[in-house]
Structures are given as C-alpha cells and as structure tokens.
Amino acid sequence: LGPDHPDLAVRLNNLAVLLWEGGRLAEAEPLYRRSLAIKEKALGPDHPDVATSLANLAVLHAVAGRRAEAEPLLRRALAIREKALGPDHPDVAGSLANLGKILEMAGRVADAEPPLRRSLAIREKALGPDHPDVVPSLLGLADVLGGLRRFAEAEPLYRRALVLKEKTVGPAHPEYAAHLIPLAVLYREQGRRRESEETFQRALAIFEAAPGTNPS
C-alpha cells in the first residue's frame, strides 16, 4: 500500500494503543504522530478521523504530564468535529469532556466547567437524560463543581449518576461501588462525617462481596 496509505494509519494507531496500555508511552507517541501525519495528508486536515488522532495524541500527552501540549490538540480536534459533525453531535461532547478533564488536571478548574457543562447538555439532548453514556458527563461536571466547593450543585449530579449506574449494572456491582466513593468524599469535604462513613462502608461491602476485586 505504500508508507502513506490510510490503512497503515489505522494499524499504526492500533499498535500505539497496545504499547500505551503496556505503559510504553515513549514508544507509542511516534506511532500516533505518524498515524496523524498520514491521515492529514490522505484525508485533509479537517477530516473527523484526523480529530480522533489528535485526541489520542492529546490524551497521551496528558497522561505523560504534558498538559500544555495536550490542550491545543484537543481544541483543534473539537473545532474539526464541530465543523464536520455539527455542534450537537455526541463526538463533540466527547471532545468537550476531554478538554474539560485536561483543564481540570492542569488546575484550571473554573475553566473546565463550561466545556463539561456543554458536554453534558449535548449528550442529554442526543441520547436522552437517562442514557448510560450521560454518566461520565455527570461525574466530570460534579468533580469540577466539587473542586470549586459548590457542593450543593455537585451532590445532585453524583446522585443522578448513581441512579443511572444502578439501572445499568445493579446495586451490588463494583462499578456502582466506585461511583459511591466520590459522593462519600463530597460528604467528607462538607464535614458530613456520618454520611461519608456510611457511604464508604457501603462501597467497601460491595467490593468485598464481589469476587476478584481488591477493596483496598
């Protein structure tokens, strides 16, 4: 196919994912970059597949602690998806969620709120308010609001995420228990010690009862 064929870009991306999952970030990065370059040349700089490669490379930068390099890549990916897919597409919501998370990780918590709030609104409109894919947006926005100490706004989002997760996996699943933990932390931050302890204990009991999980 030659060194610049789009099919090669897909395989480079897949290999980069495997290396990343194995903790070999330094080896994954040049493969992501080469995959991106091939897509830009073959498909054009504004193709949605280019946005996907930009997002992958951005998240790798963020995981490696290079958040200043991640942000412009995510913003470019967001602009491509908005132009190609429209401002209310679920893929746009994904880009907004990634951008919000990067900003939060960089300590720019207040800046993270608008993209996360918009991501939630898009997913609710496109998928419905009770869709499982709404849960990450609820949690992301709740985390930021909690970080801003706007606890009264964060708590109902955590509770709503719990309700949706319970509908999906049931109240005895480790994933449900994991979603109890940020609510327990929120209680602790407010000095609501009894509620915090009860919520932690509930999560611990679920973890202990689930086979193959580590409740530490």
Disulfide bonds with the S-S distance in Angstrom:
none
